[in-house]
Amino acid sequence: MVLKTGRARRMQTVLNATEVRANFGGFIDTIVREKPQAIKRNRDVIMAFSKQQMKELLSVYELTFEYEQDEDGRYGRVLLEEDIESVARMFHA
C-alpha cells in the first residue's frame, strides 16, 4: 500500500501481535511519527493508521454522511453504502 503524502511510503513488514504487545509504545510511536503498520494475529491482518494518515488516505474520496440528532442532543451519522464500497475497493486494488 502506498500513502499519498509528500513522499511515497510503502508498507514493508507485517508485525507479529506478540512483538507488538511487547513494545506497544514503540509501535504507536512508529505509527504516529513515521508510517502505518500492519499486525498479524493468527490469520488476521490488522492495519493501524494515525488520524493524519487516515485523513490523507481518504482525502481523494468524497464521502457522504446522513446526520441525525438524538433526544439528548448528540449527533449520529451514517456513512452511505456507496461510499463504503468505494473505500473498500481502494483496499482491494
C-alpha positions in Angstrom: 0.0 0.0 0.0 1.3 3.4 -0.8 0.2 6.6 1.0 0.0 9.8 -1.0 1.9 12.2 1.1 4.9 14.5 0.4 6.8 11.4 -0.4 5.7 7.8 -1.1 5.8 5.4 1.7 5.3 1.6 1.4 4.2 -1.0 3.8 7.2 -3.2 4.3 6.6 -5.5 7.2 3.7 -7.3 8.9 4.4 -7.4 12.6 3.6 -10.3 14.8 1.0 -9.5 17.5 3.3 -10.8 20.3 6.0 -8.4 19.2 3.6 -5.5 19.2 2.4 -6.3 22.7 6.0 -6.5 24.0 6.7 -3.0 22.6 3.3 -1.3 22.3 4.6 2.2 23.0 7.2 1.9 20.2 4.5 0.5 17.9 2.3 3.6 18.5 5.3 6.0 18.1 6.1 4.4 14.7 2.6 4.8 13.5 2.2 8.4 14.7 5.7 9.7 13.7 6.6 7.5 10.7 4.2 5.3 8.8 1.2 2.9 9.2 1.8 -0.6 10.5 0.3 -4.0 9.8 -0.2 -6.5 12.6 -0.8 -10.2 12.1 -2.6 -12.2 14.8 -3.4 -15.8 13.8 -4.7 -15.5 10.2 -5.9 -11.9 10.6 -4.0 -8.8 9.5 -4.9 -5.5 11.0 -3.8 -2.1 9.7 -3.0 0.7 12.1 -3.0 4.3 10.9 -2.7 7.7 12.7 -5.5 10.1 12.4 -3.5 12.3 9.9 -2.6 9.3 7.8 -6.2 8.2 7.6 -7.2 11.8 6.6 -4.7 11.8 3.8 -5.7 8.3 2.7 -9.4 9.2 2.5 -8.8 12.8 1.1 -9.2 11.5 -2.5 -12.8 10.3 -1.8 -15.9 12.4 -1.4 -17.8 10.8 1.4 -21.5 11.4 2.1 -23.0 11.3 5.5 -26.5 11.5 6.8 -26.8 13.2 10.2 -29.4 12.6 12.9 -29.7 14.4 16.3 -30.7 12.2 19.3 -33.1 13.2 22.0 -30.1 14.0 24.3 -28.7 16.5 21.7 -25.9 14.2 20.4 -25.4 13.8 16.7 -25.1 10.5 14.9 -24.1 9.9 11.4 -24.3 7.1 8.8 -21.8 6.6 6.0 -23.8 5.9 2.9 -23.3 2.4 1.4 -21.9 3.5 -2.0 -19.1 5.4 -0.2 -18.3 2.4 1.9 -18.0 0.3 -1.3 -15.8 2.9 -2.9 -13.3 2.9 0.1 -13.4 -0.9 0.2 -12.4 -1.1 -3.4 -9.3 1.0 -2.6 -8.1 -1.7 -0.2 -8.6 -4.5 -2.8 -6.8 -2.7 -5.7 
